[in-house]
Amino acid sequence: MYIIKVKGIAKIPDYVQLRDEKFTLLAYFRVDRPDKSLIKLGFEEKQEYIMNLINELPFGQVTKLDI
């Protein structure tokens, strides 16, 4: 799975994209509201780890996530 952190502009907030190995979009959520998207994907137990990684990521960088 891959994570991309997208910088928002003006009134548009920052977003995160989660993509699979074929780069298909799995989830697209605001950085400050990840709860439902991560739970829906079955990552409730790993939510804290994923959010810590997202908070440290620079904007626009594609990062591979091994879970």
C-alpha positions in Angstrom: 0.0 0.0 0.0 1.1 3.6 -0.7 0.4 6.8 1.2 0.5 10.3 -0.4 -0.1 13.4 1.6 -1.6 16.3 -0.4 -1.3 19.9 0.6 -4.5 21.9 0.6 -4.7 25.5 -0.7 -6.8 28.3 0.8 -10.1 26.8 2.1 -9.2 23.2 0.9 -7.7 21.2 3.8 -4.8 18.8 3.6 -5.7 15.3 2.4 -4.2 11.8 2.4 -4.6 9.2 -0.3 -4.1 5.5 0.4 -3.4 3.4 -2.7 -2.9 -0.3 -3.4 0.0 -2.0 -5.2 -1.7 -1.2 -8.6 -2.1 2.4 -7.4 -5.9 2.2 -7.2 -7.3 4.7 -4.8 -8.5 2.9 -1.6 -9.2 5.9 0.6 -9.1 9.7 0.4 -9.5 11.5 3.7 -8.6 14.7 5.6 -5.5 14.6 7.7 -7.5 15.7 10.7 -10.4 13.2 10.2 -9.0 9.7 9.4 -11.2 7.7 11.7 -14.0 6.3 9.5 -11.8 5.7 6.4 -9.2 3.7 8.3 -11.8 1.7 10.2 -13.6 0.9 7.0 -10.4 -0.5 5.5 -9.8 -2.6 8.6 -6.9 -0.6 10.0 -8.5 0.3 13.3 -5.7 -1.4 15.3 -3.0 0.2 13.2 -4.6 3.7 13.1 -2.1 5.2 15.5 0.9 3.9 13.6 -0.5 5.1 10.3 -1.4 8.6 11.6 2.1 9.0 13.2 3.6 8.2 9.8 1.3 10.6 8.0 2.1 13.4 10.4 5.8 13.0 9.7 5.4 12.7 5.9 6.3 15.6 3.7 3.7 16.8 1.2 3.7 15.2 -2.2 5.9 12.3 -1.4 4.7 8.8 -2.3 5.7 6.4 0.6 5.3 2.6 0.7 3.5 1.4 3.7 4.1 -2.2 4.7 1.4 -3.5 7.0 
